Amino acid sequence: MFGKRVLAEDEDATAVAPEPAPRLGASRLSAGGLRSLQPPRTYDDLRAGARLGERVSSPLRPEVDTSVAVVLGHVVGVSGTVVVAALRNVAPDEQAAIDKGIRLGGLVKISVPAATVFGTVNELATEHGDLGGDPVARRLVTIGLIGETADVGPGRRQGFHRGVSVYPVLGDEVSSVRATDRRQVYAPSTSSNVRIGTVWEDPSIPALIATDDLLAKHFAILGSTGSGKSCTPTLVLRAILGAHPNAHAVLLDPHGE
């Protein structure tokens, strides 16, 4: 998932019965067979039909988004793909909006020339100092940049892609993301995808893995004790085999987990 945090589906409730692979160009949206030869139009369509291990082959069209992006702070440091931002000092009645937009592991965005850069919150800290002899505290956020969308016209952006071509500079605004931003960042790729859960920030968005990219390379599942390192390979393999019932997998488990 390239660093995305997901909520695993309940294994007993999400078993997928093997079925023949769909015809070329079809989208399989139910365990019982093909519901439509057209790709799903919205995330609600996907939630209603796609189950654990089913393939999602087409990007989803964005829905109407009424949420508002909030300016959280400004960039005060840039080092490669790591950005440090200072949060705004606001009145108490506005503080809740700032706090809601900044969560460890959550997405934020930074507008740069001809693009919007996205990153995840990796660290929160408070820096104490003084201003004119008066003590002051500055709240700092460390952001890891993950990708961007290119602006192609007023109010129009290309799809999200990983990597950053235009980096933020000092003073750039850091804002919270809207629901459509999350859908764009977590949208299915054009290759074969299977669902393994939901995105923790927004359970209405399915968490998907690109099977071709995943299986064509070496990868590791890392985490602290009790974080689910043993369960995750089971979940991923079950999803892949559910979408590809004729596939073969060899699992070496020297510890019997």
C-alpha positions in Angstrom: 0.0 0.0 0.0 3.0 2.3 -0.2 2.6 3.5 3.4 -1.2 3.8 3.4 -2.9 2.7 6.6 -5.9 0.5 6.2 -8.6 -1.1 8.3 -8.6 -4.9 7.6 -11.9 -6.5 6.8 -13.3 -9.2 9.0 -12.0 -12.4 7.6 -15.0 -14.6 8.5 -17.5 -12.1 6.9 -15.6 -11.4 3.7 -14.8 -14.8 2.2 -15.1 -14.7 -1.6 -16.1 -17.8 -3.5 -13.9 -18.6 -6.5 -15.5 -17.8 -9.9 -14.4 -17.6 -13.5 -12.4 -14.6 -14.5 -14.6 -11.9 -16.2 -14.3 -11.1 -19.8 -11.8 -8.5 -21.0 -13.0 -5.0 -20.2 -15.6 -6.1 -17.6 -15.7 -5.0 -14.0 -16.6 -7.7 -11.4 -18.6 -6.0 -8.7 -20.2 -8.9 -6.9 -19.2 -12.4 -5.7 -22.1 -13.8 -7.6 -20.9 -12.8 -11.0 -20.8 -9.8 -13.4 -23.1 -7.1 -12.5 -22.2 -4.7 -15.3 -19.8 -4.4 -18.2 -19.4 -0.7 -17.4 -16.8 0.5 -14.8 -18.3 1.8 -11.5 -19.2 5.4 -11.6 -18.9 6.3 -7.9 -17.4 5.1 -4.7 -20.9 4.3 -3.4 -21.2 1.9 -6.4 -17.9 0.3 -5.4 -18.9 0.0 -1.7 -22.2 -1.6 -2.6 -20.7 -4.2 -4.9 -16.9 -4.8 -4.5 -15.9 -7.2 -1.8 -12.6 -8.4 -0.4 -10.4 -9.9 -3.1 -12.4 -8.6 -6.1 -10.8 -6.8 -8.9 -11.3 -3.1 -9.6 -10.0 -2.2 -13.1 -11.1 1.4 -13.7 -10.6 4.7 -12.0 -13.7 6.0 -10.3 -15.3 9.3 -11.3 -15.3 11.9 -8.4 -18.5 12.7 -6.6 -19.8 16.2 -5.6 -17.7 17.3 -2.6 -19.1 19.9 -0.2 -16.3 19.8 2.3 -14.0 22.8 2.7 -10.2 22.9 2.8 -8.8 24.8 5.8 -5.4 26.6 5.8 -3.5 24.9 8.6 -0.2 26.7 8.5 2.8 27.6 6.4 6.0 25.9 5.3 9.0 26.9 7.4 11.5 24.2 6.3 12.1 22.0 3.3 14.6 19.1 3.0 14.1 16.9 0.0 10.7 15.2 0.4 10.4 16.3 4.1 8.6 19.5 4.8 8.2 21.3 8.2 5.2 23.5 8.7 4.2 25.9 11.5 0.6 25.8 12.4 -1.5 29.0 12.5 -2.2 30.7 15.8 -5.9 31.1 15.8 -8.8 32.0 18.1 -10.1 29.1 20.3 -13.3 28.8 18.2 -11.1 28.2 15.1 -8.7 25.8 16.8 -11.0 22.7 16.3 -10.8 23.1 12.5 -7.0 23.2 12.7 -6.7 20.2 15.0 -9.2 18.2 12.8 -7.0 18.7 9.7 -3.8 17.6 11.4 -3.6 14.0 12.5 -0.6 11.7 12.6 -0.6 9.7 9.4 -3.3 11.9 7.8 -3.1 13.6 4.4 -2.4 17.3 3.9 -1.8 19.3 0.7 0.4 22.2 -0.4 -0.4 24.3 -3.5 2.7 25.0 -5.7 3.0 26.5 -9.2 1.0 24.3 -11.6 0.5 21.5 -9.1 -0.9 20.4 -5.8 1.5 18.4 -3.6 0.2 15.8 -1.1 2.0 14.5 2.0 1.4 12.6 5.2 1.8 13.9 8.7 4.8 12.1 10.2 5.5 14.1 13.4 3.9 16.7 15.6 6.0 18.8 18.0 5.9 22.1 20.0 8.9 24.5 19.8 9.3 26.9 22.7 11.0 30.3 22.4 10.6 33.9 23.2 9.5 37.0 21.3 10.5 40.3 22.7 11.0 38.7 26.1 7.7 37.0 26.1 7.6 33.2 25.9 5.9 31.8 22.8 5.2 28.3 21.7 5.2 27.3 18.0 3.4 24.1 16.9 5.4 22.3 14.2 4.3 19.5 11.8 6.7 17.3 9.8 5.2 16.2 6.5 6.5 13.5 4.1 5.7 14.3 0.5 4.2 11.3 -1.4 2.9 12.7 -4.8 1.1 15.4 -6.7 -1.6 16.3 -9.1 -0.9 18.6 -12.0 -3.1 21.6 -12.7 -4.4 21.6 -16.3 -6.8 24.5 -16.1 -9.0 26.5 -13.7 -10.4 24.1 -11.2 -9.1 21.1 -13.2 -6.3 18.7 -12.2 -4.8 15.5 -13.6 -4.9 12.3 -11.7 -2.6 11.7 -8.7 0.8 10.2 -9.3 3.6 9.4 -6.9 6.7 11.5 -6.8 7.1 15.3 -6.7 8.3 17.5 -9.6 7.7 20.9 -8.0 8.7 21.3 -4.4 7.2 23.7 -1.9 9.1 26.8 -0.8 9.1 28.7 2.4 5.8 30.4 3.1 3.6 28.1 1.0 0.3 27.4 2.6 -0.4 23.9 4.0 -4.1 23.0 3.9 -6.4 20.1 4.9 -7.6 17.8 2.2 -11.2 17.5 1.0 -13.0 14.3 0.4 -12.4 14.5 -3.4 -8.7 14.9 -2.7 -8.6 11.6 -0.7 -10.6 9.8 -3.5 -8.1 11.1 -6.0 -5.0 10.0 -4.0 -6.5 6.6 -3.2 -8.1 6.0 -6.6 -7.5 2.7 -8.4 -4.6 2.6 -10.8 -5.2 1.5 -14.4 -3.7 -1.9 -13.7 -5.3 -4.8 -11.9 -6.4 -4.0 -8.4 -7.9 -5.9 -5.5 -9.5 -4.6 -2.4 -8.0 -5.4 1.1 -9.9 -3.1 3.3 -10.8 0.6 3.7 -8.7 3.8 4.1 -8.5 4.6 7.8 -9.1 8.4 7.3 -12.4 7.7 5.3 -14.0 4.2 5.6 -16.1 5.0 2.5 -12.9 4.8 0.4 -11.7 1.2 -0.5 -8.1 0.4 0.2 -6.7 -1.3 -2.9 -3.4 -2.9 -3.9 -2.1 -3.0 -7.5 -1.4 -6.7 -7.9 0.8 -6.5 -10.9 3.1 -3.9 -9.3 3.1 -5.8 -6.0 4.0 -9.2 -7.3 6.5 -8.0 -9.8 8.8 -6.7 -7.1 10.2 -7.5 -3.7 8.3 -6.0 -0.8 8.4 -6.2 3.0 5.6 -5.9 5.6 7.0 -4.0 8.6 5.5 -3.0 11.9 5.9 -3.2 15.7 4.8 -6.2 17.8 1.1 -6.7 17.6 0.5 -4.5 14.6 -0.6 -7.3 12.4 2.5 -8.4 10.4 1.4 -12.0 10.4 -2.2 -11.3 9.5 -1.5 -8.9 6.7 0.1 -11.5 4.3 -2.9 -13.8 4.9 -5.2 -10.9 4.1 -3.3 -9.9 1.0 -2.9 -13.5 -0.4 -6.6 -14.2 0.3 -7.6 -11.1 -1.6 -5.4 -11.9 -4.6 -6.4 -15.6 -4.7 -10.1 -14.5 -4.4 -9.7 -12.4 -7.6 -7.5 -14.9 -9.4 -8.7 -18.4 -8.4 -6.4 -20.2 -10.8 -3.3 -18.6 -9.4 -0.7 -20.5 -7.4 1.0 -19.3 -4.2 3.7 -20.9 -2.0 3.8 -19.8 1.6 6.8 -20.6 3.9 5.9 -20.3 7.5 8.8 -21.5 9.7 7.2 -20.2 12.9 3.8 -21.8 12.3 1.9 -18.6 12.6 
